[in-house]
């Protein structure tokens, strides 16, 4: 049982109060204290009939140490939870020292007149709290303390040494406002607009505000722009994680938030000093706080996910370990094959799984394929050098002799288990599996390995894998698209060949070279009021006396008039001039931003294109 004094009655305090009341067996009594007692009373009124926790309220000025001391001596709390403003941290710590009350802080101290977050002021209290025999939990980290717990767990159970930590905070919720902050706007905007800091190789490195960006793929959320900030738990983790070489903190922000913040900063609304307005002195950022939505009001109207976590790299039992899927990249067969590759510089390697079959628009230089079906191999091959104009001269796809599932089955002494089950098309009957799972016998192997490039088609005469895959797909279709029996999708008119190799041979050959025409809008022509379309073509250079690629005017490939106004049903469209403006605003090269690659499928046909503002470029 414990008595907790909670100082603060804002949005974050509301979360803390609710959590305490949900754990009544731990927090039997709480006192909510703030400069504005009515805010405290509101929490009590809302919760007292929903919890077994006994709730009292009090008025206190957290800037006044004697007032804090008097309250603590009267209430006699076991612990003080500070969710007040960060300017008041030291005052509350002084009161806790005098009254010998344990102290918990969710943030860290910041001087009111300087937008700078540092630990040094609170860290100076360390010995004083030790001598007093009480605990001060400082800057307990994000959400709060969860990321610290992750780090402690990783150090205790997953690693012998942790070398790098990236703490990630993703808020993908949508509250519907053009601009709002999810906690005290004054503190939030000061924090984000301040310089970032991270620790590496024994020293703190300072960065310009939101200048370091990485894109992280968050579970249940997807890829989000994440920016490096300073956050208080970095300080304690640096001291307590063994072998640490670097630690950083990243938080997600949408472009709308950053644009609003930069605009407010540019016009002086984030200033923390006083300015005179109509004979009155005001602090701009405090005035801004009154204009923005109350963070406590955002919860009920917010939809979407949040995601927090830590990414670690380090050593376990003398070997490198990551928190991702490190099994494949440590596979001896793949490492050996890569060693013997003739490729000298591999900037981007993807260990490809059947996820590539769903049509994700990936682009990478090299692929290692854990084969499941011919289709998975072909689809992955189509994503190698997908958006590059460079001709492929070196092999860039590698397929190990045995796929991962087969190796796993052998390791677990289950060699008879099928290796190419779903999403491959191996028969579900135990008697009709592939005759073996050695890809050297199923695929046209050469020189003891299969290394192919994205230009090549499978030799269907020599590729047993393709034949068997085709047979299984056709059998599958015949079972589900047939006019006999009780099959749900029975239809005699459906040709089973639509899911077999015949489809790719006859209608859409997958690995035939497709002629691609690369066009762009000439940005100068837009500014001059005329729309000129250029094409990237081979042309003779008289200076170097050889053929080389260059941009030439090919407006004739587009029907006249070139520009088709957007239809009323187009919900999002940009005119050419707006496209240029967007490129300039987001610092995108105009020639790249106004560029499009069009697949003609047959370069002998003369195709006319139509540029529609609402729906892009379409074939006439």
MARSEPA-122854 format. One line per 4 residues: number of its first residue (from 1); their letters; for each residue x, y, z of C-alpha. Coordinates in pm, whole numbers, padded with zeros to 5 digits. Example, Ala and Ser with C-alpha at 12.3 -4.5 7.8 and 13.67 -1.06 7.14 Angstrom:
REM MARSEPA-122854
1 = as = 01230 -00450 00780 ~ 01367 -00106 00714 $
This chain:
REM MARSEPA-122854
1 = xxxx = 00000 00000 00000 ~ 00122 00350 -00072 ~ 00021 00712 -00063 ~ 00115 00911 -00372 $
5 = xxxx = 00129 01287 -00410 ~ 00073 01377 -00777 ~ 00179 01733 -00861 ~ 00027 01864 -01182 $
9 = xxxx = -00319 01857 -01341 ~ -00252 01877 -01715 ~ -00287 01620 -01993 ~ 00004 01399 -01886 $
13 = xxxx = -00109 01421 -01523 ~ -00450 01295 -01632 ~ -00294 00977 -01772 ~ -00090 00922 -01453 $
17 = xxxx = -00393 00976 -01230 ~ -00604 00730 -01430 ~ -00328 00466 -01421 ~ -00288 00502 -01044 $
21 = xxxx = -00663 00464 -00996 ~ -00660 00150 -01210 ~ -00407 -00002 -00966 ~ -00584 00062 -00637 $
25 = xxxx = -00408 -00225 -00460 ~ -00078 -00039 -00514 ~ -00195 00323 -00492 ~ -00442 00308 -00208 $
29 = xxxx = -00441 00686 -00162 ~ -00353 00972 -00397 ~ -00352 01347 -00353 ~ -00376 01558 -00670 $
33 = xxxx = -00218 01899 -00622 ~ -00187 02192 -00859 ~ -00184 02568 -00869 ~ -00545 02546 -00997 $
37 = xxxx = -00736 02327 -00750 ~ -01049 02316 -00967 ~ -00859 02105 -01222 ~ -00772 01859 -00946 $
41 = xxxx = -01133 01850 -00826 ~ -01247 01768 -01178 ~ -01028 01455 -01186 ~ -01159 01351 -00842 $
45 = xxxx = -01521 01398 -00949 ~ -01462 01192 -01263 ~ -01286 00900 -01094 ~ -01392 00867 -00727 $
49 = xxxx = -01693 00644 -00809 ~ -01489 00426 -01050 ~ -01194 00334 -00828 ~ -01115 00197 -00483 $
53 = xxxx = -00829 00451 -00457 ~ -00903 00725 -00204 ~ -00864 01062 -00382 ~ -00798 01400 -00219 $
57 = xxxx = -00703 01731 -00377 ~ -00496 02032 -00276 ~ -00382 02369 -00402 ~ -00007 02430 -00420 $
61 = xxxx = 00235 02657 -00602 ~ 00510 02423 -00725 ~ 00748 02718 -00758 ~ 00727 02770 -00381 $
65 = xxxx = 00934 02521 -00182 ~ 00785 02609 00162 ~ 00432 02547 00023 ~ 00543 02210 -00114 $
69 = xxxx = 00707 02115 00216 ~ 00395 02210 00412 ~ 00176 01996 00185 ~ 00407 01696 00210 $
73 = xxxx = 00425 01719 00592 ~ 00047 01738 00608 ~ -00030 01457 00360 ~ 00274 01238 00443 $
77 = xxxx = 00310 01070 00101 ~ 00533 00767 00037 ~ 00613 00892 -00309 ~ 00584 01216 -00506 $
81 = xxxx = 00507 01189 -00880 ~ 00605 01507 -01063 ~ 00396 01580 -01374 ~ 00414 01956 -01340 $
85 = xxxx = 00607 02190 -01569 ~ 00976 02104 -01619 ~ 01072 02447 -01482 ~ 00950 02333 -01138 $
89 = xxxx = 01149 02008 -01106 ~ 01423 02140 -00879 ~ 01176 02303 -00638 ~ 00987 01976 -00598 $
93 = xxxx = 01312 01782 -00551 ~ 01417 02027 -00277 ~ 01088 01966 -00097 ~ 01126 01586 -00129 $
97 = xxxx = 01476 01605 00021 ~ 01353 01804 00320 ~ 01058 01569 00381 ~ 01243 01246 00284 $
101 = xxxx = 00989 01150 00016 ~ 01079 00932 -00287 ~ 01063 01124 -00614 ~ 00952 01016 -00964 $
105 = xxxx = 00992 01243 -01266 ~ 00859 01168 -01613 ~ 01056 01445 -01785 ~ 01369 01647 -01710 $
109 = xxxx = 01443 01996 -01588 ~ 01447 02291 -01822 ~ 01522 02649 -01720 ~ 01227 02871 -01799 $
113 = xxxx = 01432 03131 -01982 ~ 01631 02886 -02199 ~ 01493 02626 -02440 ~ 01755 02369 -02349 $
117 = xxxx = 01711 02022 -02206 ~ 01996 01888 -01994 ~ 02035 01647 -01707 ~ 02312 01827 -01526 $
121 = xxxx = 02090 02026 -01289 ~ 01897 01725 -01161 ~ 02197 01494 -01177 ~ 02368 01720 -00923 $
125 = xxxx = 02111 01597 -00662 ~ 02232 01238 -00687 ~ 02455 01224 -00378 ~ 02210 01430 -00172 $
129 = xxxx = 01931 01179 -00232 ~ 02166 00888 -00156 ~ 02267 01044 00177 ~ 01900 01112 00261 $
133 = xxxx = 01823 00743 00199 ~ 01554 00812 -00059 ~ 01513 00744 -00432 ~ 01490 00991 -00718 $
137 = xxxx = 01382 00834 -01046 ~ 01477 01099 -01300 ~ 01356 01133 -01658 ~ 01210 00787 -01660 $
141 = xxxx = 01190 00782 -02038 ~ 00921 00753 -02292 ~ 00566 00647 -02208 ~ 00711 00664 -01926 $
145 = xxxx = 00984 00417 -01848 ~ 00884 00157 -02108 ~ 01188 00210 -02328 ~ 01412 00187 -02022 $
149 = xxxx = 01250 -00146 -01935 ~ 01310 -00270 -02291 ~ 01679 -00177 -02259 ~ 01712 -00341 -01918 $
153 = xxxx = 01546 -00659 -02047 ~ 01772 -00668 -02353 ~ 02083 -00629 -02139 ~ 01974 -00893 -01888 $
157 = xxxx = 01843 -01161 -02125 ~ 01932 -01096 -02490 ~ 02285 -00955 -02505 ~ 02622 -00978 -02334 $
161 = xxxx = 02708 -00637 -02478 ~ 02478 -00382 -02640 ~ 02664 -00162 -02890 ~ 02388 00052 -03041 $
165 = xxxx = 02035 00149 -02935 ~ 01778 00341 -03138 ~ 01469 00435 -02935 ~ 01171 00484 -03164 $
169 = xxxx = 00848 00670 -03097 ~ 00578 00667 -03361 ~ 00247 00847 -03320 ~ 00036 00768 -03626 $
173 = xxxx = -00292 00881 -03475 ~ -00508 01139 -03652 ~ -00695 01388 -03435 ~ -00849 01581 -03726 $
177 = xxxx = -00698 01920 -03639 ~ -00477 02110 -03881 ~ -00223 02148 -03599 ~ -00215 02032 -03238 $
181 = xxxx = 00030 01887 -02984 ~ -00030 01569 -02783 ~ 00103 01724 -02461 ~ 00161 02076 -02326 $
185 = xxxx = 00211 02284 -02646 ~ 00462 02509 -02473 ~ 00684 02218 -02373 ~ 00623 02014 -02689 $
189 = xxxx = 00718 02294 -02930 ~ 01021 02396 -02723 ~ 01140 02035 -02726 ~ 01095 01972 -03100 $
193 = xxxx = 01236 02308 -03210 ~ 01545 02265 -02988 ~ 01869 02116 -03113 ~ 01889 01738 -03112 $
197 = xxxx = 02158 01539 -02932 ~ 02278 01181 -02933 ~ 02566 00995 -02769 ~ 02838 00820 -02969 $
201 = xxxx = 03186 00695 -02879 ~ 03193 00865 -02541 ~ 03072 01210 -02639 ~ 02748 01399 -02696 $
205 = xxxx = 02692 01516 -03053 ~ 02458 01808 -03119 ~ 02244 01840 -03431 ~ 02030 02114 -03577 $
209 = xxxx = 01655 02084 -03498 ~ 01485 01798 -03692 ~ 01783 01786 -03931 ~ 01850 01410 -03900 $
213 = xxxx = 01574 01200 -04057 ~ 01534 00826 -04103 ~ 01241 00628 -04241 ~ 01140 00340 -04013 $
217 = xxxx = 00886 00072 -04104 ~ 00673 00050 -03789 ~ 00458 -00261 -03722 ~ 00086 -00197 -03781 $
221 = xxxx = 00172 00153 -03903 ~ 00415 00130 -04196 ~ 00704 00357 -04302 ~ 00715 00695 -04127 $
225 = xxxx = 00958 00986 -04130 ~ 01138 00980 -03795 ~ 01354 01264 -03665 ~ 01638 01263 -03416 $
229 = xxxx = 01563 01445 -03090 ~ 01720 01466 -02749 ~ 01528 01269 -02485 ~ 01602 01237 -02119 $
233 = xxxx = 01641 00859 -02083 ~ 01952 00873 -02301 ~ 02141 01017 -02005 ~ 02087 00729 -01765 $
237 = xxxx = 02113 00458 -02031 ~ 02457 00586 -02131 ~ 02572 00520 -01773 ~ 02405 00182 -01727 $
241 = xxxx = 02426 -00012 -02056 ~ 02745 -00220 -02086 ~ 02951 -00183 -02403 ~ 02738 00098 -02546 $
245 = xxxx = 02888 00281 -02844 ~ 02589 00483 -02965 ~ 02237 00566 -02853 ~ 01977 00781 -03031 $
249 = xxxx = 01612 00878 -02997 ~ 01377 00920 -03295 ~ 01022 01056 -03304 ~ 00779 01070 -03598 $
253 = xxxx = 00639 01395 -03733 ~ 00425 01454 -04037 ~ 00516 01720 -04287 ~ 00211 01925 -04187 $
257 = xxxx = 00330 01943 -03824 ~ 00683 02048 -03923 ~ 00556 02307 -04172 ~ 00325 02462 -03912 $
261 = xxxx = 00601 02462 -03650 ~ 00854 02622 -03884 ~ 00604 02889 -03985 ~ 00525 02966 -03619 $
265 = xxxx = 00896 02980 -03541 ~ 00969 03212 -03834 ~ 00709 03467 -03723 ~ 00824 03459 -03362 $
269 = xxxx = 00539 03261 -03204 ~ 00781 03017 -03037 ~ 00970 03292 -02855 ~ 01002 03236 -02480 $
273 = xxxx = 01094 03594 -02393 ~ 00843 03871 -02325 ~ 00718 04106 -02596 ~ 00498 04411 -02555 $
277 = xxxx = 00151 04401 -02709 ~ -00089 04694 -02664 ~ 00084 04799 -02347 ~ 00091 04446 -02203 $
281 = xxxx = 00385 04210 -02177 ~ 00317 03859 -02312 ~ 00528 03553 -02393 ~ 00442 03449 -02752 $
285 = xxxx = 00463 03072 -02692 ~ 00238 03102 -02386 ~ -00014 03296 -02594 ~ 00007 03029 -02867 $
289 = xxxx = -00077 02769 -02603 ~ -00416 02936 -02547 ~ -00496 02917 -02921 ~ -00415 02549 -02971 $
293 = xxxx = -00645 02257 -02876 ~ -00615 02128 -02522 ~ -00404 01808 -02543 ~ -00640 01642 -02296 $
297 = xxxx = -00921 01678 -02552 ~ -00739 01489 -02828 ~ -00784 01134 -02696 ~ -01155 01077 -02777 $
301 = xxxx = -01120 01215 -03132 ~ -00791 01044 -03223 ~ -00790 00734 -03445 ~ -00489 00527 -03549 $
305 = xxxx = -00194 00355 -03389 ~ 00103 00451 -03179 ~ 00417 00245 -03171 ~ 00722 00263 -02945 $
309 = xxxx = 01021 00033 -02925 ~ 01398 -00011 -02927 ~ 01629 -00149 -03194 ~ 01948 -00306 -03057 $
313 = xxxx = 02274 -00433 -03198 ~ 02537 -00610 -02992 ~ 02707 -00935 -02895 ~ 02573 -01259 -02749 $
317 = xxxx = 02812 -01548 -02675 ~ 03082 -01369 -02871 ~ 02867 -01339 -03187 ~ 02699 -01035 -03339 $
321 = xxxx = 02331 -01021 -03264 ~ 02054 -00793 -03383 ~ 01692 -00767 -03282 ~ 01588 -00840 -03642 $
325 = xxxx = 01606 -01165 -03842 ~ 01977 -01231 -03821 ~ 01949 -01602 -03910 ~ 01961 -01565 -04287 $
329 = xxxx = 02242 -01310 -04301 ~ 02456 -01546 -04094 ~ 02380 -01844 -04320 ~ 02713 -01999 -04424 $
333 = xxxx = 02592 -02094 -04774 ~ 02478 -01741 -04856 ~ 02799 -01590 -04714 ~ 03013 -01829 -04921 $
337 = xxxx = 02821 -01760 -05241 ~ 02848 -01385 -05189 ~ 03224 -01421 -05138 ~ 03265 -01585 -05478 $
341 = xxxx = 03043 -01338 -05659 ~ 03204 -01123 -05924 ~ 03001 -00824 -05810 ~ 03248 -00573 -05668 $
345 = xxxx = 03018 -00316 -05512 ~ 02680 -00422 -05373 ~ 02506 -00120 -05221 ~ 02173 -00283 -05144 $
349 = xxxx = 02099 -00651 -05087 ~ 01753 -00789 -05006 ~ 01687 -01131 -04865 ~ 01370 -01190 -05059 $
353 = xxxx = 01077 -01392 -04934 ~ 00736 -01450 -05098 ~ 00630 -01102 -04981 ~ 00763 -00990 -05317 $
357 = xxxx = 00478 -01174 -05486 ~ 00221 -00919 -05369 ~ 00351 -00648 -05600 ~ 00531 -00423 -05351 $
361 = xxxx = 00717 -00156 -05545 ~ 01061 -00241 -05411 ~ 01389 -00165 -05583 ~ 01722 -00322 -05490 $
365 = xxxx = 02054 -00416 -05650 ~ 02094 -00775 -05539 ~ 01850 -01039 -05421 ~ 01891 -01366 -05234 $
369 = xxxx = 01574 -01567 -05295 ~ 01434 -01826 -05059 ~ 01241 -01995 -05339 ~ 00881 -02103 -05290 $
373 = xxxx = 00751 -02109 -05647 ~ 00854 -02007 -05996 ~ 00626 -01707 -05960 ~ 00805 -01590 -05645 $
377 = xxxx = 01140 -01607 -05824 ~ 01011 -01420 -06127 ~ 00837 -01152 -05919 ~ 01150 -01090 -05713 $
381 = xxxx = 01361 -01075 -06026 ~ 01130 -00805 -06156 ~ 01218 -00587 -05858 ~ 01593 -00596 -05907 $
385 = xxxx = 01702 -00272 -06069 ~ 01334 -00192 -06112 ~ 01370 00184 -06143 ~ 01719 00210 -06288 $
389 = xxxx = 01814 00300 -06641 ~ 02150 00124 -06614 ~ 02195 -00195 -06815 ~ 02251 -00504 -06603 $
393 = xxxx = 02591 -00656 -06683 ~ 02652 -00877 -06379 ~ 02445 -01152 -06220 ~ 02232 -01001 -05947 $
397 = xxxx = 02008 -01280 -05816 ~ 02124 -01574 -05609 ~ 01919 -01881 -05515 ~ 02068 -02119 -05254 $
401 = xxxx = 02057 -02488 -05338 ~ 01812 -02566 -05057 ~ 01546 -02328 -04933 ~ 01516 -02225 -04570 $
405 = xxxx = 01215 -02447 -04493 ~ 01392 -02757 -04621 ~ 01705 -02680 -04416 ~ 01489 -02624 -04108 $
409 = xxxx = 01306 -02955 -04164 ~ 01635 -03140 -04199 ~ 01771 -02973 -03886 ~ 01459 -03078 -03697 $
413 = xxxx = 01489 -03428 -03842 ~ 01180 -03387 -04061 ~ 01335 -03445 -04405 ~ 01012 -03585 -04546 $
417 = xxxx = 00821 -03264 -04480 ~ 00749 -03065 -04800 ~ 00966 -02761 -04852 ~ 00760 -02569 -05105 $
421 = xxxx = 00424 -02557 -04936 ~ 00205 -02243 -04925 ~ 00243 -01992 -05082 ~ 00405 -02228 -05333 $
425 = xxxx = 00192 -02470 -05535 ~ 00319 -02805 -05424 ~ 00042 -03059 -05399 ~ -00127 -03098 -05062 $
429 = xxxx = -00117 -03474 -05110 ~ 00186 -03633 -04941 ~ 00229 -03858 -05242 ~ 00251 -03582 -05500 $
433 = xxxx = 00526 -03355 -05370 ~ 00824 -03260 -05580 ~ 01045 -03566 -05634 ~ 01314 -03390 -05426 $
437 = xxxx = 01382 -03048 -05278 ~ 01728 -02999 -05420 ~ 01698 -02687 -05634 ~ 02004 -02799 -05829 $
441 = xxxx = 01782 -03072 -05973 ~ 01471 -02857 -06013 ~ 01632 -02551 -06172 ~ 01886 -02521 -06455 $
445 = xxxx = 02198 -02509 -06234 ~ 02541 -02416 -06372 ~ 02884 -02433 -06210 ~ 02742 -02567 -05885 $
449 = xxxx = 02529 -02258 -05819 ~ 02234 -02074 -05961 ~ 02310 -01706 -06015 ~ 02083 -01541 -06267 $
453 = xxxx = 02000 -01186 -06366 ~ 01673 -01008 -06413 ~ 01700 -01011 -06793 ~ 01676 -01389 -06827 $
457 = xxxx = 01374 -01613 -06865 ~ 01356 -01964 -06729 ~ 01429 -02232 -06982 ~ 01097 -02409 -06965 $
461 = xxxx = 01233 -02712 -07149 ~ 01509 -02771 -06894 ~ 01351 -02626 -06581 ~ 01178 -02907 -06394 $
465 = xxxx = 01067 -02659 -06126 ~ 00865 -02459 -06381 ~ 00701 -02769 -06524 ~ 00601 -02906 -06185 $
469 = xxxx = 00485 -02565 -06065 ~ 00274 -02526 -06378 ~ 00120 -02868 -06329 ~ 00024 -02795 -05971 $
473 = xxxx = -00133 -02459 -06053 ~ -00337 -02614 -06332 ~ -00452 -02894 -06103 ~ -00548 -02640 -05836 $
477 = xxxx = -00753 -02439 -06086 ~ -00927 -02745 -06221 ~ -01040 -02836 -05870 ~ -01191 -02493 -05802 $
481 = xxxx = -01304 -02378 -06146 ~ -01490 -02678 -06278 ~ -01854 -02745 -06355 ~ -01880 -03066 -06155 $
485 = xxxx = -01918 -03113 -05784 ~ -01991 -02862 -05511 ~ -01695 -02627 -05555 ~ -01777 -02273 -05451 $
489 = xxxx = -01635 -02106 -05759 ~ -01743 -02358 -06019 ~ -01746 -02211 -06368 ~ -01686 -02418 -06679 $
493 = xxxx = -01597 -02105 -06877 ~ -01290 -02029 -06668 ~ -00974 -02148 -06840 ~ -00733 -02303 -06592 $
497 = xxxx = -00441 -02184 -06803 ~ -00503 -01831 -06673 ~ -00297 -01920 -06366 ~ -00032 -02127 -06538 $
501 = xxxx = 00275 -02059 -06746 ~ 00065 -02027 -07059 ~ -00062 -01693 -06932 ~ 00289 -01555 -06919 $
505 = xxxx = 00391 -01711 -07250 ~ 00090 -01591 -07447 ~ -00041 -01273 -07290 ~ 00207 -01111 -07050 $
509 = xxxx = 00556 -01258 -07088 ~ 00720 -01179 -06760 ~ 01083 -01171 -06852 ~ 01065 -01037 -07206 $
513 = xxxx = 01234 -00703 -07238 ~ 00972 -00432 -07222 ~ 01053 -00115 -07405 ~ 01026 00174 -07163 $
517 = xxxx = 01001 00534 -07270 ~ 01120 00793 -07020 ~ 00948 01131 -07045 ~ 00963 01451 -06845 $
521 = xxxx = 00799 01790 -06847 ~ 01048 02062 -06934 ~ 01034 02287 -06626 ~ 01142 02595 -06822 $
525 = xxxx = 00850 02555 -07059 ~ 00607 02553 -06765 ~ 00746 02881 -06636 ~ 00718 03026 -06986 $
529 = xxxx = 00352 02924 -07011 ~ 00399 02647 -07269 ~ 00408 02276 -07190 ~ 00692 02089 -07363 $
533 = xxxx = 00739 01713 -07322 ~ 01092 01571 -07351 ~ 01199 01210 -07407 ~ 01522 01039 -07303 $
537 = xxxx = 01660 00901 -07631 ~ 01979 00786 -07800 ~ 02133 01061 -08009 ~ 02461 01116 -08188 $
541 = xxxx = 02697 01350 -08005 ~ 02914 01529 -08263 ~ 03165 01638 -07997 ~ 03244 01287 -07872 $
545 = xxxx = 03143 01129 -08207 ~ 02933 00857 -08048 ~ 02577 00771 -07951 ~ 02468 00882 -07606 $
549 = xxxx = 02142 00940 -07425 ~ 01998 01287 -07394 ~ 01666 01471 -07348 ~ 01493 01585 -07668 $
553 = xxxx = 01157 01749 -07734 ~ 00897 01480 -07805 ~ 00576 01672 -07747 ~ 00442 01503 -08058 $
557 = xxxx = 00405 01175 -07864 ~ 00121 01341 -07677 ~ -00212 01425 -07833 ~ -00314 01784 -07894 $
561 = xxxx = -00409 01957 -07682 ~ -00146 01807 -07452 ~ -00324 01920 -07141 ~ -00659 01773 -07049 $
565 = xxxx = -00836 01952 -06759 ~ -00907 01740 -06455 ~ -01249 01576 -06434 ~ -01488 01686 -06157 $
569 = xxxx = -01450 01348 -05982 ~ -01073 01386 -05944 ~ -01017 01430 -05573 ~ -00646 01509 -05599 $
573 = xxxx = -00470 01668 -05892 ~ -00186 01902 -05975 ~ -00133 02121 -06275 ~ 00220 02126 -06424 $
577 = xxxx = 00293 02459 -06258 ~ 00173 02323 -05922 ~ 00399 02019 -05967 ~ 00697 02250 -06010 $
581 = xxxx = 00594 02449 -05702 ~ 00570 02128 -05497 ~ 00915 02018 -05613 ~ 01064 02351 -05514 $
585 = xxxx = 00884 02352 -05178 ~ 01005 02003 -05081 ~ 01349 02051 -05234 ~ 01299 01783 -05500 $
589 = xxxx = 01492 01806 -05825 ~ 01234 01934 -06074 ~ 01358 01711 -06354 ~ 01308 01408 -06130 $
593 = xxxx = 00977 01521 -05984 ~ 00822 01585 -06326 ~ 00946 01258 -06479 ~ 00756 00944 -06575 $
597 = xxxx = 00857 00604 -06716 ~ 00598 00449 -06949 ~ 00602 00082 -07058 ~ 00507 00046 -07423 $
601 = xxxx = 00520 -00338 -07432 ~ 00581 -00317 -07805 ~ 00816 -00048 -07934 ~ 00694 -00097 -08292 $
605 = xxxx = 00354 00050 -08220 ~ 00316 00425 -08237 ~ 00139 00518 -07915 ~ -00015 00853 -07838 $
609 = xxxx = -00034 00966 -07479 ~ -00279 01197 -07311 ~ -00182 01399 -07004 ~ -00478 01441 -06772 $
613 = xxxx = -00427 01666 -06468 ~ -00648 01447 -06254 ~ -00545 01099 -06364 ~ -00192 01137 -06494 $
617 = xxxx = -00069 01002 -06825 ~ -00292 00755 -07010 ~ -00273 00583 -07346 ~ -00495 00757 -07600 $
